[in-house]
Amino acid sequence: MLSDTALLLCDLQNDFLHPDGAYGKAGQGAAEIAAIPARLKPLADRVREKGGWIASTHFTLFTGKGGEPFIDPHLRHLRPFLKKGDFVQGSWGHAVVDELAPSDLPVEKVGYDAFYQTRLEWLLRKAGIRKLLVAGIVTNGGVSSTVRGAHVREFEVTVLEDACAAFSPEVHETAIAALRPVAKISTVAAELAKLQ
């Protein structure tokens, strides 16, 4: 049984990955990112079968009056295409992509580190989770920050390097190399083999 283990899906949301999502409509994407859900699905299914958890982080643009999103200045500079209606809680764009849904433990987040000002640690502890298999986007942003956050909180972390991606392979590889001191690095196939 994997009752102490969660597959943590970092920001694998429709607004990031689906062609009709916020990034897709803006022409922002990468083949490596688009390939993650299909590659990861067999492991997600196996984790569920074996009694493990699916946890997910959801980048969120909280809204003010009139539904206008609160967008930090640095993010507005990096992603000027973000607009009203993108990454709104409860919306289709905010949800985990269909191939990997549902999530047992969804957590909204506002920054790169999914532990920052969220209930993620509380939920993981309440569920008895000690081990995290981490997948998602982007390797050098939300994935790296969240993995480091988990490490300092003494979770046992394994990063699935072929189920993470960035907007360039070089950036992804550099980020994976930088995570080796704080996490185990594995692959979807290797983790599936352990669960046979």
C-alpha positions as CSV (number, residue, x, y, z in Angstrom):
1,M,0.0,0.0,0.0
2,L,1.1,3.6,-0.7
3,S,-1.0,5.3,1.9
4,D,2.0,7.4,3.0
5,T,2.7,8.5,-0.6
6,A,1.3,11.2,-2.9
7,L,1.9,12.0,-6.5
8,L,2.1,15.8,-6.4
9,L,1.0,17.4,-9.7
10,C,2.5,20.9,-9.9
11,D,0.3,23.2,-11.9
12,L,-0.8,20.7,-14.5
13,Q,-3.9,22.8,-15.2
14,N,-6.0,23.4,-18.3
15,D,-5.0,27.1,-18.4
16,F,-1.4,26.1,-18.7
17,L,-1.6,22.9,-20.9
18,H,-4.8,22.8,-22.9
19,P,-4.8,24.6,-26.3
20,D,-8.0,26.4,-25.2
21,G,-6.4,27.5,-21.9
22,A,-4.9,30.9,-21.1
23,Y,-1.4,29.9,-22.3
24,G,-2.6,28.0,-25.3
25,K,-4.6,30.9,-26.6
26,A,-1.5,33.2,-26.1
27,G,0.6,30.8,-28.1
28,Q,2.7,29.9,-25.1
29,G,3.7,26.3,-24.7
30,A,6.3,23.6,-25.4
31,A,6.0,20.1,-26.7
32,E,7.7,18.8,-23.6
33,I,5.1,20.3,-21.4
34,A,2.2,19.1,-23.6
35,A,3.6,15.5,-23.4
36,I,3.5,15.3,-19.6
37,P,-0.2,14.2,-19.0
38,A,-0.1,11.1,-21.3
39,R,3.3,10.0,-20.0
40,L,2.2,10.4,-16.4
41,K,-1.3,8.9,-16.6
42,P,-0.2,5.2,-16.1
43,L,1.7,6.1,-12.9
44,A,-1.2,8.2,-11.6
45,D,-3.6,5.3,-12.2
46,R,-1.2,2.9,-10.5
47,V,-0.7,5.2,-7.5
48,R,-4.5,5.3,-7.1
49,E,-4.8,1.5,-7.4
50,K,-2.2,1.0,-4.7
51,G,-3.9,3.3,-2.2
52,G,-1.7,6.3,-2.7
53,W,-2.9,9.9,-3.0
54,I,-3.0,12.4,-5.9
55,A,-2.3,15.9,-4.7
56,S,-2.3,18.9,-7.0
57,T,-1.2,22.5,-6.9
58,H,-3.2,25.1,-8.7
59,F,-1.7,28.4,-9.7
60,T,-4.5,30.9,-8.9
61,L,-5.3,34.4,-9.9
62,F,-7.5,35.6,-7.0
63,T,-9.9,38.3,-8.0
64,G,-11.0,41.6,-6.6
65,K,-14.1,43.7,-7.4
66,G,-15.5,43.1,-10.8
67,G,-13.6,39.9,-11.2
68,E,-10.3,41.7,-12.0
69,P,-7.3,39.5,-11.2
70,F,-4.7,40.4,-8.7
71,I,-1.5,40.0,-10.8
72,D,1.9,40.8,-9.2
73,P,3.9,43.4,-11.2
74,H,6.7,40.9,-12.0
75,L,4.1,38.4,-13.3
76,R,2.4,41.0,-15.4
77,H,5.8,41.9,-16.9
78,L,6.6,38.2,-17.7
79,R,3.1,37.2,-18.8
80,P,1.3,40.3,-20.2
81,F,-1.3,38.1,-21.9
82,L,-2.9,37.1,-18.5
83,K,-6.4,38.5,-18.2
84,K,-9.7,38.5,-16.4
85,G,-11.1,34.9,-16.2
86,D,-7.7,33.2,-16.3
87,F,-6.8,30.8,-13.5
88,V,-9.9,31.6,-11.5
89,Q,-10.8,29.2,-8.7
90,G,-13.5,26.7,-9.7
91,S,-13.1,27.4,-13.4
92,W,-12.3,24.9,-16.1
93,G,-8.9,26.6,-16.7
94,H,-8.0,26.3,-13.0
95,A,-8.7,22.5,-12.9
96,V,-6.2,19.6,-13.4
97,V,-6.1,18.4,-16.9
98,D,-8.7,15.6,-17.6
99,E,-6.1,12.9,-18.2
100,L,-4.9,13.2,-14.6
101,A,-8.0,14.2,-12.7
102,P,-9.3,13.9,-10.1
103,S,-7.1,15.2,-7.4
104,D,-7.6,14.0,-3.8
105,L,-5.9,17.0,-2.3
106,P,-6.1,20.2,-4.5
107,V,-4.3,23.3,-3.2
108,E,-4.5,26.8,-4.6
109,K,-1.3,28.7,-4.6
110,V,-0.2,32.2,-5.5
111,G,3.6,31.9,-5.8
112,Y,6.2,29.4,-7.1
113,D,6.5,27.4,-3.8
114,A,3.3,25.5,-3.2
115,F,4.0,25.6,0.6
116,Y,4.0,29.4,0.7
117,Q,0.8,30.7,2.3
118,T,-1.2,27.5,1.5
119,R,-2.7,24.6,3.3
120,L,-0.5,22.0,1.5
121,E,1.6,21.0,4.4
122,W,-1.4,20.7,6.7
123,L,-3.2,18.5,4.2
124,L,-0.2,16.2,3.6
125,R,0.3,15.8,7.4
126,K,-3.4,15.1,8.0
127,A,-3.4,12.5,5.2
128,G,-0.3,10.8,6.7
129,I,1.8,11.5,3.6
130,R,5.6,11.4,4.1
131,K,6.7,10.7,0.5
132,L,6.1,12.8,-2.5
133,L,6.5,11.9,-6.2
134,V,6.7,15.2,-7.9
135,A,5.7,16.0,-11.5
136,G,4.7,19.2,-13.3
137,I,5.7,22.6,-14.6
138,V,7.8,24.4,-14.8
139,T,10.9,22.6,-13.6
140,N,12.9,25.7,-12.8
141,G,9.9,27.5,-11.2
142,G,7.1,25.9,-9.3
143,V,8.6,22.4,-9.3
144,S,12.0,23.5,-8.0
145,S,10.6,25.9,-5.4
146,T,8.0,23.3,-4.1
147,V,10.6,20.5,-4.0
148,R,12.9,22.7,-1.9
149,G,9.9,23.6,0.3
150,A,9.1,19.9,0.8
151,H,12.8,19.1,1.5
152,V,13.1,21.6,4.4
153,R,9.9,20.2,5.8
154,E,11.4,16.8,5.8
155,F,9.2,15.1,3.3
156,E,11.0,12.3,1.3
157,V,10.9,13.7,-2.3
158,T,11.4,12.0,-5.6
159,V,11.3,14.2,-8.7
160,L,10.1,12.5,-11.9
161,E,12.4,14.1,-14.4
162,D,10.5,12.9,-17.5
163,A,7.2,14.2,-16.0
164,C,8.5,17.7,-15.4
165,A,9.2,20.3,-18.1
166,A,10.2,23.9,-18.7
167,F,9.9,26.1,-21.7
168,S,13.3,24.8,-23.0
169,P,15.1,21.5,-22.5
170,E,18.3,23.2,-21.4
171,V,16.5,25.1,-18.6
172,H,14.8,21.8,-17.5
173,E,18.1,19.9,-17.4
174,T,19.8,22.6,-15.4
175,A,17.0,22.7,-12.9
176,I,17.0,18.9,-12.5
177,A,20.8,19.0,-11.9
178,A,20.3,21.6,-9.2
179,L,17.7,19.5,-7.4
180,R,19.9,16.4,-7.0
181,P,21.2,17.5,-3.5
182,V,17.7,17.8,-2.1
183,A,15.7,15.1,-3.8
184,K,15.9,11.7,-5.5
185,I,15.7,11.9,-9.3
186,S,13.7,9.2,-11.1
187,T,11.5,8.5,-14.1
188,V,7.9,7.4,-14.6
189,A,9.0,4.0,-15.9
190,A,11.3,3.4,-12.9
191,E,8.5,4.3,-10.4
192,L,6.0,2.2,-12.3
193,A,8.4,-0.8,-12.1
194,K,8.5,-0.4,-8.3
195,L,4.8,-0.7,-8.2
196,Q,4.3,-3.8,-10.3
